[in-house]
Amino acid sequence: MSLFIDAEMRQLSATLDCGAPHIEIHSGGYADAPTAGARSDELEKIAAFARAARGAGLQVHAGHGLNLDNVAPIAAIPEIVELNIGHSIIGRAVFVGLPAAVAEMRRAMAEARQGLAGGA
């Protein structure tokens, strides 16, 4: 069982009460933030929540609204082990084909993780 939740501590408590071993953090607030400052605030909220969820023993995933332009900061959060990005990949595939769209997204995610490893 996995729950799709917002990065709010009360939802973490509810998830733990349910016994779900996995969560997917809703990243739409980050993806749709109207300003750089708002996006930064949402990113920090997601990162802090991911740390707390992982610390509580949950496997952490994230998704919604992620694309090639905004995926790197989310992919760089070490506690997030899976991203769900199907809509963006399929939309991109219309222009470049599915193999290329998948390769582009995998490359963007890998580069974000490499930057994380290089900074650690």
N, C-alpha and C positions, 0 to 999 in steps of 0.2 A: 504494500500500500504506500502511496505517495500522496502528499497534499500540496496543492498549488496555493501559496499563501503570500500575503504582503510581508514586508520586512518590519514587522511590529512585534515587540516582545510578548504581548498578550497572545499573539497567534503562536508563538513558540511554545508557550505554556500549554495552550490547547492541543498543539500537536503532540507534545510529550504525554499529555493526559490520554490522547487517543491511542498511543502506542505505535504511531507510524514511524518506520525506520528511515524514510526519505522525505525530503521536501523539495519543492521547486519554488524558488523565490520569484515573485512576479516583478520583472524588471521594466515594466511599462512606464512607471513613473520616471525612471532614469531615462529611458529611450525618448519619452515625449516631453522632457523638461524644456521649458521655453527659453531658458537662459543658461549660460555656462555655469553660473553660480548655483542655480537650482539643480543642474545636472550633477555638479560636484557634491552638493548636499545629499542627493539621492544615492550617489555612488558610495559615499561614506556610510550612509544608513544601511545599504545592502552589505557592505563589507563588514560592518560591526555585527549585523545580524547573522551573517554567514559564520563569523568567528564564534558567536554564541551558540549557534545551532550545531556546529561541528564539535564544539566543546561539550555540548550536551549529548554527543554520541550519534547525531544524525548525519546521514549522507546528504550533501547539499548540491542541488542543481539550481539553475536559473534559466529564465527565458521570458520572452514577450517583447517584441519591438526591436530586437537586436539585429544589426546588419553590419556590413563591412565597415561603415563609418563610425560605429559606436561600440563594437564588440570588444576591442582590446582592453579597456579598463576593467570590464567585467571578467573577461578571460584571465586577467592577471590576479584575480582574487584567489589565493591558493586553496581556500576551503571549498570552493566551487569545483566539483569534479565532472560536471556535465552541463552543457548548454543546449537548449532547445531552440533551434533557429530555422526551422523548416520553411516558413513562409518567405523569409528573405532569400534563402537559397533557391527556392523554386522561382521566385520573381526574377532573380538574376539569371537563372538558367534560360529564361526566354530569350535573353540576348547573347549569352555566351555558351550555352549548352550546360547540361547537368554536371558532367565530369569537371568542367572548368569552374563552375560555380562552387562545387564542393571543395575543389582544390584551393580556390581563393580564400574561402572561409577557414579551412583548416590551416592554411598558411598564416592568416591573420591571428588566429588563436594561438598557434605555436610560437609566433613571434612575441606575442604578449607574455606567454609563459617563459620564454627564453629571457626576456627582459627582467622578469621576476627572479629567475634563477641567477642572473648576472648581478642583480642588486642585493642578493641575500648574502 
